[in-house]
């Protein structure tokens, strides 16, 4: 393998209809991918894809914007049951976190789900895949209080240098999406220069945030090489060296043997 898309969603429309074809194409191109659940249904699909394809791994959890759609007790029971089944190829818990973008957000409910996801990750010594939108101060507060002793990934990072330094000082991994290829992503292009190489990851977050040169079309984990190419150019590093660093970071983080 050569590349690792640590956060993608072949379990979501429109990719889910061609998930098997995408996974097989990724295998041919040397790409490992984490299929990330956002609710119980897509988490179950992620497990099914992981069981079917050698280069696909599952991450299971409830996105903060979906916390109002299910009961916390059901989530705890189901996630625990899935993780206990070693054949499910689950490599992390998530995506969980906080999203205050919408005015009707139930912040306390999101925090409760977030903390419970952290507790499950700690119980099974799994990494935590974290989504944060317009809620960084609260996310750092929760993670500082509850997530000691586990690996944390801040997924789809798009912020500035000051914020990324807060996360990396805590030892958190930073996953960079296709936004890094956008011409106007100046703050992010500056921020990645402050990320220690051993904490840097790559993702597509497909089917969203398609990188150049395919921006405007549906994203795919097949496009993760374009993310690394853009980062290498910004960091003035040989692309092969950066690709190997990120690949090593990711397989070690998720304890994947390939």
C-alpha positions as CSV (number, residue, x, y, z in Angstrom):
1,X,0.0,0.0,0.0
2,X,1.1,3.6,-0.6
3,X,-1.7,5.8,0.7
4,X,-4.2,5.9,3.6
5,X,-7.4,8.0,3.5
6,X,-8.1,8.0,7.2
7,X,-11.6,9.5,6.9
8,X,-14.0,8.9,4.1
9,X,-17.6,7.9,3.6
10,X,-18.3,5.2,1.0
11,X,-21.2,4.4,3.2
12,X,-23.0,7.7,2.2
13,X,-24.8,8.7,-1.0
14,X,-23.9,8.8,-3.7
15,X,-20.8,6.7,-3.1
16,X,-22.6,3.9,-1.3
17,X,-24.2,2.7,-4.5
18,X,-20.7,2.0,-5.9
19,X,-18.9,1.2,-2.6
20,X,-17.5,-2.1,-3.7
21,X,-16.2,-0.7,-7.0
22,X,-14.6,2.2,-5.2
23,X,-12.9,-0.1,-2.6
24,X,-11.6,-2.4,-5.4
25,X,-10.3,0.6,-7.4
26,X,-8.6,1.9,-4.2
27,X,-6.9,-1.5,-3.7
28,X,-5.5,-1.4,-7.2
29,X,-4.2,2.1,-6.6
30,X,-2.6,1.2,-3.2
31,X,-5.0,3.1,-1.0
32,X,-6.3,1.9,2.4
33,X,-9.4,3.7,3.7
34,X,-11.4,4.2,6.9
35,X,-15.1,4.1,6.2
36,X,-16.5,6.4,8.9
37,X,-20.0,6.1,10.4
38,X,-22.1,9.1,11.3
39,X,-25.0,7.1,12.8
40,X,-25.9,3.5,13.5
41,X,-27.0,2.8,9.9
42,X,-23.9,4.1,8.3
43,X,-21.7,2.6,11.0
44,X,-23.2,-0.8,10.2
45,X,-22.5,-0.2,6.5
46,X,-18.9,0.7,7.3
47,X,-18.5,-2.6,9.1
48,X,-20.0,-4.5,6.2
49,X,-17.6,-2.8,3.7
50,X,-14.6,-3.5,6.0
51,X,-15.5,-7.2,6.3
52,X,-15.8,-7.4,2.5
53,X,-12.6,-5.6,1.5
54,X,-9.1,-6.1,2.8
55,X,-8.1,-2.4,2.4
56,X,-11.2,-1.0,4.1
57,X,-11.5,-0.5,7.9
58,X,-14.5,0.7,9.9
59,X,-14.9,3.6,12.3
60,X,-18.2,3.6,14.2
61,X,-20.1,6.4,16.0
62,X,-22.7,9.1,16.0
63,X,-22.0,12.5,14.4
64,X,-22.9,15.4,16.7
65,X,-25.6,16.5,14.3
66,X,-27.3,13.1,14.6
67,X,-27.3,12.9,18.4
68,X,-31.0,14.0,18.6
69,X,-32.1,11.1,16.3
70,X,-31.3,8.2,18.6
71,X,-31.1,7.2,22.3
72,X,-27.7,7.3,24.0
73,X,-28.3,3.9,25.7
74,X,-28.9,2.3,22.4
75,X,-25.8,3.8,21.0
76,X,-23.6,2.7,23.9
77,X,-25.0,-0.9,23.7
78,X,-24.6,-1.1,19.9
79,X,-21.1,0.4,19.7
80,X,-19.9,-1.9,22.5
81,X,-21.3,-4.9,20.8
82,X,-19.7,-4.1,17.5
83,X,-16.3,-3.4,19.0
84,X,-16.3,-6.7,20.9
85,X,-16.6,-8.5,17.6
86,X,-13.0,-8.6,16.4
87,X,-14.1,-9.5,12.9
88,X,-15.7,-6.1,12.4
89,X,-12.3,-4.4,11.7
90,X,-13.1,-1.4,13.8
91,X,-10.0,0.8,14.2
92,X,-11.5,3.9,16.0
93,X,-14.6,5.4,17.6
94,X,-16.4,8.3,15.8
95,X,-17.0,10.4,14.2
96,X,-18.1,12.1,17.3
97,X,-17.5,15.6,18.6
98,X,-19.3,19.0,18.7
99,X,-21.0,21.1,16.0
100,X,-22.4,24.4,17.0
101,X,-22.9,25.7,13.4
102,X,-26.7,25.6,13.5
103,X,-28.8,27.8,15.8
104,X,-31.0,25.0,17.2
105,X,-28.0,22.9,18.4
106,X,-28.5,21.1,21.6
107,X,-25.0,21.6,23.1
108,X,-25.5,19.6,26.3
109,X,-26.8,16.6,24.4
110,X,-23.9,16.7,22.0
111,X,-21.4,16.9,24.9
112,X,-23.0,13.9,26.6
113,X,-22.7,11.8,23.5
114,X,-19.2,13.1,23.0
115,X,-18.1,12.0,26.5
116,X,-19.7,8.6,26.1
117,X,-17.9,8.0,22.8
118,X,-14.6,9.0,24.6
119,X,-15.4,6.5,27.4
120,X,-15.9,3.7,24.9
121,X,-12.7,4.6,23.1
122,X,-10.9,4.5,26.4
123,X,-12.5,1.2,27.5
124,X,-11.3,-0.5,24.3
125,X,-8.1,1.5,23.8
126,X,-9.2,2.8,20.4
127,X,-8.4,6.1,18.8
128,X,-11.1,8.8,18.7
129,X,-12.2,10.4,15.4
130,X,-13.4,14.0,16.3
131,X,-15.5,16.4,14.3
132,X,-15.4,20.0,15.5
133,X,-17.3,22.9,13.9
134,X,-17.6,26.3,15.5
135,X,-17.0,24.6,18.9
136,X,-13.3,24.4,19.4
137,X,-13.1,25.9,22.9
138,X,-15.7,23.4,24.2
139,X,-14.1,20.5,22.3
140,X,-10.7,21.2,23.8
141,X,-12.2,21.4,27.2
142,X,-14.0,18.1,26.9
143,X,-11.0,16.3,25.4
144,X,-8.7,17.7,28.0
145,X,-10.9,16.5,30.8
146,X,-11.9,13.1,29.5
147,X,-9.6,11.9,26.7
148,X,-6.3,11.5,28.5
149,X,-4.6,8.2,27.5
150,X,-6.1,7.7,24.1
151,X,-5.2,8.9,20.6
152,X,-7.3,11.7,19.2
153,X,-7.7,12.7,15.6
154,X,-9.0,16.2,14.7
155,X,-10.6,15.3,11.4
156,X,-11.0,17.7,8.4
157,X,-8.9,20.4,9.9
158,X,-9.4,23.8,8.2
159,X,-8.4,26.3,10.9
160,X,-5.5,28.6,11.5
161,X,-2.0,28.1,12.9
162,X,-2.9,29.3,16.4
163,X,-5.7,26.7,16.8
164,X,-3.7,23.8,15.3
165,X,-0.9,24.5,17.8
166,X,-3.4,24.2,20.7
167,X,-4.4,20.7,19.4
168,X,-0.9,19.5,18.6
169,X,0.4,20.6,22.1
170,X,-2.1,18.1,23.4
171,X,-0.6,15.4,21.2
172,X,-3.6,15.2,18.9
173,X,-3.3,14.1,15.3
174,X,-4.4,16.5,12.6
175,X,-6.1,15.2,9.4
176,X,-6.0,17.4,6.4
177,X,-8.7,17.2,3.7
178,X,-9.0,18.4,0.1
179,X,-9.5,21.9,1.3
180,X,-5.7,22.3,1.3
181,X,-5.9,22.3,-2.6
182,X,-8.3,25.3,-2.7
183,X,-6.7,28.5,-3.8
184,X,-8.3,30.6,-1.0
185,X,-7.3,28.2,1.9
186,X,-4.5,30.5,3.0
187,X,-5.0,30.0,6.8
188,X,-4.9,26.3,6.4
189,X,-1.8,26.4,4.1
190,X,0.0,28.4,6.8
191,X,-1.4,26.1,9.6
192,X,0.0,22.9,8.3
193,X,3.5,24.3,8.5
194,X,3.1,24.2,12.3
195,X,2.0,20.5,12.5
196,X,4.7,18.1,13.7
197,X,5.3,15.6,10.9
198,X,4.5,12.6,13.2
199,X,1.0,14.0,13.8
200,X,0.0,14.7,10.2
201,X,-2.7,12.6,8.5
202,X,-4.5,12.8,5.1
203,X,-8.2,12.4,4.3
204,X,-10.8,13.1,1.6
205,X,-14.0,13.2,3.7
206,X,-15.6,12.0,0.5
207,X,-18.2,12.5,-0.9
208,X,-17.6,16.1,0.2
209,X,-14.8,18.6,-0.2
210,X,-13.4,17.4,-3.5
211,X,-9.8,18.5,-4.1
212,X,-8.5,20.2,-7.1
213,X,-8.4,19.3,-10.0
214,X,-11.8,17.7,-9.5
215,X,-13.5,20.4,-7.4
216,X,-17.2,20.6,-8.2
217,X,-17.5,16.9,-8.7
218,X,-18.3,14.1,-6.2
219,X,-15.3,13.3,-4.1
220,X,-13.7,9.9,-3.7
221,X,-11.0,8.2,-1.6
222,X,-9.2,7.7,-4.9
223,X,-8.4,11.4,-4.7
224,X,-6.3,11.3,-1.5
225,X,-3.0,11.5,-3.5
226,X,-4.0,15.0,-4.6
227,X,-4.2,16.0,-0.9
228,X,-0.7,14.8,-0.2
229,X,0.7,16.4,-3.4
230,X,-0.7,19.8,-2.3
231,X,0.7,19.4,1.2
232,X,4.1,18.4,-0.1
233,X,4.2,21.5,-2.3
234,X,3.3,23.8,0.6
235,X,5.8,22.2,3.0
236,X,8.5,22.1,0.3
237,X,9.0,18.4,0.9
238,X,9.5,15.6,-1.6
239,X,6.1,14.1,-2.2
240,X,7.3,10.5,-1.7
241,X,8.9,11.4,1.6
242,X,5.7,13.0,2.9
243,X,3.5,10.2,1.5
244,X,5.6,7.6,3.4
245,X,5.5,9.7,6.6
246,X,1.8,10.0,6.5
247,X,1.3,6.4,5.6
248,X,3.5,5.3,8.5
249,X,1.7,7.7,10.9
250,X,-1.7,6.2,9.9
251,X,-1.0,2.5,10.0
252,X,0.7,2.9,13.4
253,X,-2.1,5.0,14.8
254,X,-4.8,2.6,13.7
255,X,-2.7,-0.5,14.3
256,X,-3.2,-1.8,10.8
257,X,-1.0,-4.5,9.4
258,X,-1.0,-4.6,5.6
